[in-house]
């Protein structure tokens, strides 16, 4: 893949460009409240700017909505924010479907990652390194350090840069070039974001070498592609300097950090989904260049090949590959859960149910896969056993509260059983996760009207309404 040209830095300039909405305040204001009235929290200018940008982004960007990819990015991002002492519910990590290797943060805790960047990562720790740096800019409020930058541009310029998506796009070039010239973060801000990001990594239980490994990967690409450097680094300090500074920090003795234990993600699984969806291929071996040509497929190869086929709806091939993987490792709950999903897609309902049950049986207590429960829910819903379907979908959501399709199908089950307020709530959750906040808000308001006052459901509905109102998403 060739790197995009220097125009790519236009989009990355949004790291600071997005602070430029001239119609918005540059500092929080604290008006004196009227006597004997409760003081309201002042508006957050970062959130207001971020919401304005998000409106434009939703018009221009195509977002990745694959459940596992989105879950992976959110899982890492929220863990980092929590480790940094921030509110993970106030941050939003969005995956954009664009081939450019790009990532950027905007005020208010909105962090965008292009899938073209995700395909360059080799581990969960490298993803954490990228998100830790971007979170550092937000946590240190770098967007408001220089008022001349804050007031430099307008929403029209932001829209032009979004439309260009880092490519030549007529008159947007002049606007974006002006943005690039004026609105880079300072070197001090960049170094502070890196330093803080490394601390967040340690506190969250990630290897800070992931940040260094990512930079070294990009350096290798830069050397191959000559003067065209990876887009992610266009608005950052020189790559060699950044690597050197990270190496120095890694070499320094640091205070002992006791991270919260975490379950390590299988990054190869995420990487396979991204590869299968982002490139044209006929032979599945094209997706695994690291597998030596001419060598016999091993268990791991069969498993990932099955996943690639399942991701692209080549169900018959997926079933064959998962069966081959299970021939070697018959107790692996992941293989059984994926095979259950493949059977469900091929409408072999009984086999799907059997494999989902086998996955749950083979799982350690507390580590059951939400996908297995989701398949069982689909099977029960298909059979008209709505009470059992409800139970299975709820089990899936206990293990993955952001499982969009479990919310959707649970909502449909509730509607069919006359529980309209619950149905509207879960439909709203699905729409919000599907990046349709306006439609979600309508469903939540409908659910609130139908639910009992002061109930737990009403509390959850109001929480969703408040979050959408605050964040715009």
Buried (B, 14 or more C-beta within 10 A) or exposed (E): EEBBEBBBBBBBBBBBBBBBBEEBBBEEEEEEEEEEEEEEEEEBBBBBBBBBBBBBBBEEBEBBEBBBBBBBBBBBBBBBBBBBEBEBEBBBBBBBBBBBBBBBBBBBBBBBBBBBBBBBBBBBBBBBBBBBBBBBBBBBEBBBBBEEBBBBBBBEBBBBBBBBBBBEBEEBBEBBBBBBEBBBBEEEBBBBBBBBBBBBBBBBBBBBBBBBBBBBBBBEBBEEEEEBBBBBBBBBBEBEEBBEBBEEBEEEEEEEEEEEEEEEBBBBBBBBBBBBBBEEEEEBEEBBEEBEEEEEBEBBBBBBBBBBBBBBEBBEBBBBBBBBBBEEEEEBBBBBBBBBBBBBBBEBBEBBBBBBBBBBEBBEEEEBBBBBBBBBBBBBBBEEEBEBBBBBBBBBBEBBEBBBBBBBBBBBBBBBBEBBBBBBBBBBBBBBBBBBBEBBBBBBBBBBEBBEEEEEBBEBBEEBBEBBEBBBB
